[in-house]
Amino acid sequence: MKLHPDDPRLTAYLLGELSAHETAAVEHAAAVDPAIRLALRDLTSVQRLLSNTLASTTNTLLPHQREMVRRKAREADQAGKVVTLASQRRSWKSWLVPLSAAALITLAVFVLIHSPAPDGDKLANHPTPGPNKDWGRIPLEIALLPAPGPADASRNAGGTGSDPDPAPGTATDSALAGQAAARDTALAQTGDEFLHRVAERLQQSPPPAAAALPALTRRSSVPASATPTLALPIHAGRASLGWITQAVRNEHKLPSPNAVRLEELLNAFTLRPAGSAAIAQGVSIATESLPCPWKPSASLLLISIRGAADSAREVTATFHADPAAVALYRLLGFAPISGLSPGPLPSRLPAKAITTLALEIEPSSAATALGAIEWTVDGKPAAAVPINLHLDAEPSDDARFASLVCTYAQWLVHDQPALIDAELLAALARETASATLPTDRADLLTLIAQSLALKDR
């Protein structure tokens, strides 16, 4: 029995509904595969959440929930259908069986999260949410900023950064500095809930004009001998995919480069690396390496940081490259804002939050041990995650899809044009295509094909 982290048989195992042979196979898979163990832990946590939340018979519906029930009942009545409402305690188990781990987490979030606050007037004097989290009070200028990334060492001595900063006195210097400070305060207080809420606002607003977006500078490779460590961001925005889709499908043109944010595009999808992993206080870090599709001499490292199921944690993570084994590395995405000094990386990781990162790593030798990720949870060191190349391992489907997303984002902004062209992007899309591809991933393949068609005009 070959299992993957989203296999529905994992939920059936937790419910005791597998045969003895299948149960033994799941337990064997969990013993040898860290990704399966993490998936089982996630499912167990969600099972408890669902049990505690849905078993209660004293909870009452919120007004918008009551209205939704009434609307569905009216629609069913008009269609001549009968709607059966099972009891809460009896029905949660039947929901759990056919759902994957990712779907269960989505369901738990849907059950537990409160409705977003309605949009309000822009109040420049109150750029961050107050105690009542009135997200509508955040000016769109702040919502348009990307999540902060680490300082770009490629622009310092020893790096290869080449994008010029804007001239002094531009709007970048004063206006964006204040907006970035407000963004950093909101992230420190609420974690990526801020990013999710502003993404909801942006989806309900017209796509921003290119001039409204801050100018970004692309990161370049960093020599490991000069800068062996990189602080890893634990939050990424979600808006870029919507902007790209609007430009390609509604405006029939390729998006502005400043609207393309690789980290936001990557985090629009649920990805589960299938390599080395570690867990501490409910927080987990999982990794996977695979050959870099645009640079045969390099490897692509995926890092997934997942919050605990019960509550927020303070999390820091640092990539430590072994200078004896790594020549160069580069964080993909998290492009700094031109002319703006980087602020502190937020460390508050909300419950169930997931952030996926990608690094391009060029080994300097035949060594397969490239370094490690060292991290802390609530100030306590956790077990380091080793970064090893498994040259004979077949990449997971999630890793292949992530490499396609990274390639597409770089192609859109003409990053590494000598290596990433339309032919490479089309070939990767063809390799990823499958009749069983999830809907959101299949839609990205369609979007890529439409983008390539626009490029040929």
C-alpha positions in Angstrom: 0.0 0.0 0.0 1.5 3.3 -1.1 0.2 6.3 0.9 0.5 10.0 0.5 -0.3 12.7 3.2 -3.7 13.5 1.7 -4.8 9.9 1.4 -8.3 9.4 2.7 -7.3 6.0 4.2 -5.4 8.0 6.9 -8.7 9.3 8.2 -10.3 5.8 8.0 -7.4 4.5 10.0 -8.0 7.0 12.8 -11.7 6.1 12.8 -10.8 2.3 13.1 -12.5 1.5 9.8 -9.6 -0.3 8.0 -9.0 -4.0 7.9 -6.1 -5.4 10.0 -3.9 -5.7 6.9 -4.6 -2.0 5.9 -4.1 -0.8 9.5 -0.7 -2.5 9.6 0.2 -0.9 6.3 -0.7 2.6 7.5 1.3 2.1 10.7 4.3 0.9 8.7 4.1 3.9 6.4 3.9 6.3 9.4 7.0 4.6 10.9 9.1 5.2 7.8 7.6 8.4 6.4 7.7 11.7 8.4 5.2 13.3 6.1 2.6 10.5 6.9 3.3 11.0 10.7 2.7 14.7 10.4 -0.5 14.1 8.4 -1.8 11.7 11.1 -1.0 14.3 13.8 -2.9 17.0 11.9 -5.9 14.7 11.4 -6.0 13.8 15.1 -6.0 17.5 16.1 -8.7 18.3 13.6 -10.8 15.3 14.7 -10.7 16.7 18.3 -11.6 20.1 17.1 -14.6 18.8 15.1 -15.7 16.6 18.0 -15.6 19.5 20.5 -17.1 22.0 18.2 -19.8 20.0 16.4 -20.9 17.8 19.3 -22.2 20.7 21.4 -26.0 21.1 21.3 -26.1 24.5 23.1 -24.4 26.6 20.5 -26.6 29.0 18.5 -26.2 30.2 15.0 -25.0 33.7 14.2 -27.3 35.9 12.2 -25.5 35.5 8.9 -25.6 31.7 9.4 -29.3 31.7 10.1 -29.8 33.7 6.9 -27.7 31.2 4.9 -29.9 28.3 6.2 -33.1 30.1 5.3 -31.8 30.9 1.8 -30.7 27.3 1.2 -34.1 26.1 2.4 -36.0 28.5 0.1 -33.8 27.4 -2.8 -34.4 23.7 -2.1 -38.2 24.4 -1.7 -38.3 26.1 -5.1 -36.5 23.2 -6.7 -38.7 20.6 -5.0 -35.9 19.1 -3.1 -35.8 17.7 0.5 -32.9 18.9 2.7 -32.0 16.5 5.5 -30.2 18.1 8.5 -28.4 15.4 10.5 -27.7 15.8 14.1 -24.4 17.4 14.9 -23.0 14.7 17.0 -23.9 11.9 14.6 -22.8 13.6 11.4 -19.2 14.8 12.0 -17.8 11.3 11.6 -19.5 10.7 8.3 -17.9 13.9 7.0 -14.5 12.9 8.1 -14.1 9.7 6.2 -14.0 10.9 2.6 -12.0 14.1 3.2 -8.3 14.5 2.8 -6.1 16.1 5.5 -6.1 19.4 3.7 -9.9 19.4 3.3 -10.3 18.7 7.0 -8.2 21.6 8.0 -10.2 23.8 5.6 -13.4 22.5 7.2 -12.2 23.2 10.7 -11.2 26.7 9.8 -14.6 27.3 8.2 -16.4 26.1 11.3 -14.3 28.1 13.8 -13.4 31.4 12.1 -15.6 34.4 12.5 -17.0 36.4 9.7 -14.8 39.3 8.3 -15.7 42.8 9.3 -17.4 44.8 6.6 -15.4 47.4 4.7 -15.4 50.9 6.2 -14.0 54.2 5.4 -10.2 54.6 5.0 -8.9 56.2 8.2 -5.3 57.3 7.6 -4.9 57.9 11.3 -5.8 54.3 12.2 -3.9 52.2 9.7 -3.9 49.0 11.8 -6.8 47.1 13.2 -7.8 47.9 16.7 -8.9 45.5 19.4 -12.1 44.7 17.5 -10.1 43.9 14.4 -11.9 46.3 12.1 -10.0 45.2 8.9 -12.0 47.7 6.8 -10.2 50.5 8.5 -6.9 49.5 6.9 -6.1 51.8 3.8 -5.7 49.9 0.6 -2.2 51.4 0.2 -1.1 49.3 3.1 -3.0 46.2 1.9 -1.1 46.4 -1.4 2.3 46.0 0.3 3.9 42.5 0.2 4.7 40.6 3.4 8.2 41.6 4.7 11.1 39.4 3.8 14.7 39.2 5.2 17.4 41.7 4.4 18.7 41.2 0.9 22.3 40.2 1.3 22.8 40.1 -2.5 22.7 43.9 -2.5 25.6 44.1 0.0 29.2 43.4 -0.6 29.8 40.0 -2.1 26.3 39.8 -3.6 25.3 40.2 -7.3 22.2 42.4 -6.9 21.9 44.9 -9.8 18.5 46.6 -9.6 19.0 50.3 -8.8 17.2 52.0 -6.0 14.8 54.9 -6.9 16.1 58.4 -6.7 15.9 60.1 -3.3 12.8 62.2 -2.8 10.4 59.9 -4.5 7.2 58.8 -2.9 8.9 55.5 -1.9 11.0 57.2 0.8 8.3 58.8 3.0 4.9 57.4 2.2 5.9 53.7 1.9 8.0 53.9 5.1 4.9 54.8 7.1 2.7 52.2 5.4 5.3 49.5 5.9 5.5 50.4 9.6 1.8 50.0 9.9 1.9 46.7 8.1 4.6 45.4 10.4 2.6 46.4 13.5 -0.5 44.6 12.2 1.5 41.5 11.4 3.2 41.5 14.8 -0.3 41.8 16.5 -2.3 39.3 14.4 0.1 37.3 12.3 -1.1 36.3 8.9 -4.7 36.9 9.8 -3.9 40.4 8.6 -2.7 39.1 5.2 -5.8 36.9 4.8 -8.2 39.8 5.7 -6.6 42.3 3.4 -6.6 39.7 0.6 -10.3 39.4 1.0 -10.6 43.2 0.7 -8.4 43.2 -2.4 -10.6 40.5 -4.0 -13.6 42.8 -3.6 -11.8 45.8 -5.0 -10.8 46.6 -8.6 -7.3 45.3 -9.6 -4.7 47.9 -8.7 -3.1 50.0 -11.3 0.6 49.4 -11.9 1.4 52.8 -10.4 -0.4 51.9 -7.2 1.9 49.0 -6.5 5.3 49.5 -4.8 8.3 49.0 -7.0 10.1 45.8 -6.2 13.7 44.7 -6.6 14.6 41.0 -7.4 16.8 39.1 -5.2 20.0 37.6 -6.5 22.2 34.7 -5.4 24.2 35.0 -2.2 27.6 33.4 -1.6 27.4 31.0 1.3 30.9 31.7 2.2 30.1 35.4 2.8 26.5 35.0 4.2 25.9 31.4 5.5 22.6 32.2 7.2 19.3 33.5 6.1 16.4 34.4 8.4 13.2 32.7 7.0 9.9 34.6 6.8 6.9 32.8 8.2 4.2 34.8 6.4 3.3 35.4 2.8 0.5 37.3 1.2 -2.2 35.9 -1.2 -3.1 38.6 -3.6 -0.8 38.1 -6.6 -2.6 35.2 -8.2 -5.8 37.2 -8.4 -4.0 40.1 -10.0 -2.3 37.9 -12.6 -5.6 36.2 -13.4 -7.4 39.5 -13.9 -4.6 40.8 -16.2 -4.5 37.7 -18.4 -8.2 36.8 -18.6 -9.9 40.2 -18.3 -7.4 42.6 -19.7 -5.8 40.2 -22.1 -2.3 41.2 -21.3 0.6 40.0 -19.1 0.6 41.6 -15.6 2.8 44.3 -14.4 6.0 42.9 -12.9 5.3 44.5 -9.6 2.0 42.6 -9.4 3.9 39.3 -9.7 5.0 38.1 -6.2 6.4 34.6 -6.4 5.8 33.8 -2.7 2.2 34.9 -2.9 1.6 32.8 -6.0 3.2 29.8 -4.3 1.1 30.2 -1.2 -2.1 30.3 -3.1 -1.9 26.5 -3.1 -1.7 23.9 -0.4 1.7 22.1 -0.7 3.1 19.4 1.4 6.9 18.7 1.0 7.7 15.0 1.5 11.3 15.1 2.8 12.9 15.8 6.2 10.6 17.2 8.8 10.4 18.1 12.5 7.7 19.0 15.0 7.9 21.0 18.2 4.9 22.2 20.4 2.5 21.4 17.6 4.5 23.5 15.0 6.1 21.6 12.1 8.6 22.3 9.5 8.7 20.0 6.4 11.2 20.1 3.5 11.8 18.5 0.2 14.6 19.0 -2.4 14.4 18.3 -6.1 16.5 19.2 -9.2 16.0 22.9 -10.2 14.2 22.8 -13.5 15.7 26.0 -14.9 19.3 25.4 -13.6 20.7 21.9 -13.8 23.6 22.7 -11.5 21.2 23.7 -8.7 18.6 22.2 -6.5 15.2 23.6 -5.4 14.5 23.4 -1.7 10.9 23.7 -0.5 10.2 24.5 3.1 6.7 24.4 4.6 6.1 26.0 8.1 2.8 24.9 9.7 1.3 26.4 12.8 0.1 24.4 15.8 -3.6 23.3 15.8 -4.6 24.8 19.1 -3.1 28.3 19.3 -0.6 30.8 18.0 3.2 30.3 18.7 6.2 32.6 18.5 8.4 31.0 15.8 11.7 31.9 14.3 13.6 29.9 11.6 17.0 30.3 10.0 18.5 28.5 7.0 22.1 27.6 7.8 24.1 26.8 4.6 27.3 24.7 4.9 29.9 26.9 3.1 31.9 23.7 2.3 28.9 22.3 0.4 27.0 25.3 -0.9 28.4 27.8 -3.3 25.4 30.1 -3.8 21.8 30.2 -2.6 18.8 32.5 -3.3 15.4 33.0 -1.6 12.8 33.0 -4.3 10.2 35.8 -4.0 9.9 38.2 -1.1 11.3 40.9 -3.3 12.2 44.0 -1.3 10.5 47.3 -1.9 12.8 49.6 -3.8 14.4 52.2 -1.6 12.9 50.9 1.7 14.9 49.4 4.5 13.6 46.0 5.6 11.7 45.9 8.8 11.7 43.1 11.4 10.4 39.7 10.4 7.2 38.9 12.3 7.4 35.8 14.5 3.8 35.2 15.6 2.5 32.1 13.7 -1.3 31.7 14.2 -2.9 28.3 14.7 -3.0 26.3 11.5 -1.2 28.9 9.4 0.9 27.4 6.6 3.6 29.2 4.7 5.7 27.6 1.9 9.1 28.9 0.9 11.5 28.1 -1.9 15.2 28.4 -2.1 17.5 27.9 -5.1 20.7 26.2 -3.9 23.9 25.6 -6.0 26.1 23.0 -4.3 29.9 23.6 -4.5 30.8 19.9 -4.5 29.3 16.4 -4.7 28.2 16.6 -1.1 24.6 15.9 -0.4 24.4 17.4 3.1 23.9 21.1 2.5 23.1 22.5 5.9 20.1 22.7 8.2 17.2 24.8 9.3 17.5 25.9 12.9 14.3 27.1 14.6 12.7 28.0 17.9 9.1 27.8 19.2 8.1 30.2 22.0 11.8 30.9 22.6 12.8 27.2 22.9 15.1 25.6 20.4 13.6 22.8 18.3 15.3 19.9 16.6 17.1 21.1 13.6 15.9 20.0 10.2 18.8 18.7 8.0 18.9 19.8 4.4 20.0 16.8 2.3 19.9 16.1 -1.4 18.3 12.7 -2.3 19.4 12.4 -5.8 17.8 9.0 -6.4 14.4 10.0 -4.9 11.4 10.8 -7.2 10.0 14.3 -6.4 6.5 14.4 -5.0 3.6 15.8 -7.1 3.5 18.8 -4.8 7.2 19.5 -5.3 6.8 19.3 -9.1 3.9 21.6 -9.0 5.8 24.1 -6.7 8.7 24.1 -9.2 6.2 25.0 -12.0 4.8 27.8 -9.9 8.2 29.2 -9.3 9.1 29.0 -13.0 5.9 30.7 -14.0 6.4 33.6 -11.6 10.0 34.2 -12.8 9.0 34.0 -16.4 6.4 36.6 -15.9 8.9 39.1 -14.6 11.8 38.1 -16.9 13.9 36.8 -14.1 16.8 34.8 -15.3 15.6 35.1 -19.0 18.6 33.2 -20.3 17.5 30.2 -18.4 13.7 30.5 -18.1 11.8 30.9 -21.4 8.4 30.1 -22.8 9.6 26.7 -24.1 10.8 25.6 -20.6 7.6 26.8 -19.0 5.4 25.0 -21.5 7.3 21.8 -21.1 6.9 21.9 -17.3 3.2 22.6 -17.6 2.8 19.6 -19.9 4.7 17.3 -17.5 2.4 18.5 -14.6 -0.8 18.0 -16.5 -3.0 15.1 -15.3 -6.6 14.1 -15.5 -6.6 13.8 -11.7 -5.1 17.3 -11.1 -7.1 19.3 -8.4 -9.3 22.0 -9.8 -7.1 24.9 -8.6 -4.0 23.4 -10.1 -5.6 22.6 -13.4 -6.8 26.2 -13.5 -3.2 27.4 -13.1 -2.2 25.3 -16.1 -4.9 27.0 -18.1 -3.7 30.4 -17.0 -0.2 29.5 -18.0 -1.3 28.5 -21.4 -3.3 31.7 -21.8 -0.2 33.7 -20.7 2.0 31.9 -23.2 -0.5 32.7 -25.9 -0.4 36.4 -25.0 3.4 36.3 -25.2 3.2 35.0 -28.8 1.1 38.0 -29.9 
